[in-house]
Amino acid sequence: MQAAVVREFGPIDNVAVEERPDPVPGPGEVLVRVGAVAVNFVDTLVIGGTYQFLPDRPFTPGKGPAGTVVALGAGVTALAVGDRVLAMAEIGGYAELAVAPAAQCYRLPDRMGFEEAAALSLAADTAWFGLRERGRVQAGESVLVLGATGAVGIAAIQLAKAFGARVLAGVSSMAKAELVREAGAEAVIDLSRANLRDSLREQVREATGGAGADVVLDMLGGDPFDAALRALAWRGRLVVIGFAAGRIPSVKANYLLVKNIEVSGLQISDYRKRMPELARRCFEEIFSLHEAGQLHAPAYRTYPLPRAREALGALLDRTVKERIVMTVLGG
């Protein structure tokens, strides 16, 4: 099979597409003929050797490929050859064939193609867990999404709206306001305003009648995190998902006490390993909302597998505004 291979951790120049032996599923695993897989920033961390969980080398990167089951490992009974699945494997997706735990494979709805499934993977499920599990959002509450124009952000806006929440979308430029409004945001928070520490709180209070945000999903960290913490409502919950702004912030515990607020973190892979039934319920609801027209994949651009390095470069250089999806012929 063809696969992208990393032999030494480092820059994306270390990624080479080459011929590799076909993998064989072990007990409890399935072999998937990959149709498409998203290109995620986390993949570059794994390639660079800076992610918290690093595979043995050589390895093939790529999380969450979508494709067709072509072989079953020993003991697999819940899936069958021919099933179309989203396979939430941690690595191996940048290839024609990928092995994944059967317990972390989710049958796709008939009307969902591989590219759309790949575009949703690692975005919609992250947003779901941030809202449902860590944020415990309730209908009628207000949700502030920081990093709202990214894949997780767009999914979070749609899901929060589907859950009955009022959605506030934080954007780095008001030129992006229409994008988040189309996704369902009722108010747009301008993160480019001067004195963000005060201006963010003022905008949130104006949008919530002075109450503040009940839930904040933060993909940014840095100054937006500091400002959003001050914009939480009484008993508000802020969920840390990433640090795209660069700085990892810190929190003074007395501030949490005085305002009766919470800060929690979300590392989505742990849930699939430790709470597989909750992860399955997550995808069942995501697929159901997609079928109902309440959740759509973000706009995406495709690159074929032989251009894997180019796709990664476009992600890092931010030369492509859409989500990047790698396609595999024959999937």
PyMOL commands that set and color helices and strands:
alter all, ss='L'
color gray80, all
select helices_A, chain A and resi 12-14+41-48+102-104+114-120+124-134+151-162+174-183+196-207+222-230+253-259+268-274+276-291+305-317
alter helices_A, ss='H'
color red, helices_A
select strands_A, chain A and resi 2-6+15-19+29-38+66-72+84-87+97-101+105-107+142-146+166-171+187-190+213-218+232-240+262-265+300-304+323-327
alter strands_A, ss='S'
color yellow, strands_A
deselect
rebuild
show_as cartoon
